[in-house]
Amino acid sequence: MRICTFAAALRKSTLCSLLLASLFQVSCNFKDEKNQDEETGDTTDPGTGTDPGTPTTKISFAEVESQIFKPSCLVCHSATTALGGVTLDTYAKVKDQLAKVKKTTLDDKTMPQGGSLSASKLQLLKTWIEQGAVETP
């Protein structure tokens, strides 16, 4: 009789363990499938794998300016501050400094000071540069 009771308890324990392990696995994979950028709220579509930082259409300077240069660079690199002799407040000035922007932001990740850009913003900048850094597509 005790063997039957022990076997039944063992089966229940095993089933509970399997159920908990399955729930844990599902909860761990939920965030990965969503691919949410915590800073911007951008999400990747898990069905298509489309990343908002690598669009199928050309990226404009206005998009990069509004998402990256204005909020992250112009505090130090506007016409009035121009730290390090770098000004990034117009398309022409960004194009003149593009090699430096690429090196310090994408390669060395030393800019912006105080912390790197989010992954989606880095991808946006990288894609814009790879597409020829056009002002208007």
C-alpha angles and dihedrals in degrees: 000000000000091000091056092049091048092048092050091049090048092052091050091047092049092048091049091049092050092048093050092047090051092050091048091051092050093049092049093051095046095079092043092055092048093051093197119182102225094208101048104020091234113151134199117229103242091204097056101019089229111164117204089219092059106047124179090232126067117273118233128219088242090062094048091043094052096043101036119008100045099044099034111025114026095072087073103017107048127115090266098049107024095172112198088011090285120133119182103172099109135040092245092053092047091050090051090052098036096114090052092046091051094047098046098038107032105022106032096020090213093129137106094038113234095036145348125269119263117270092255093051092048089051091048092052092044093050093047090053092045089051090057100270092263123187094218123007 
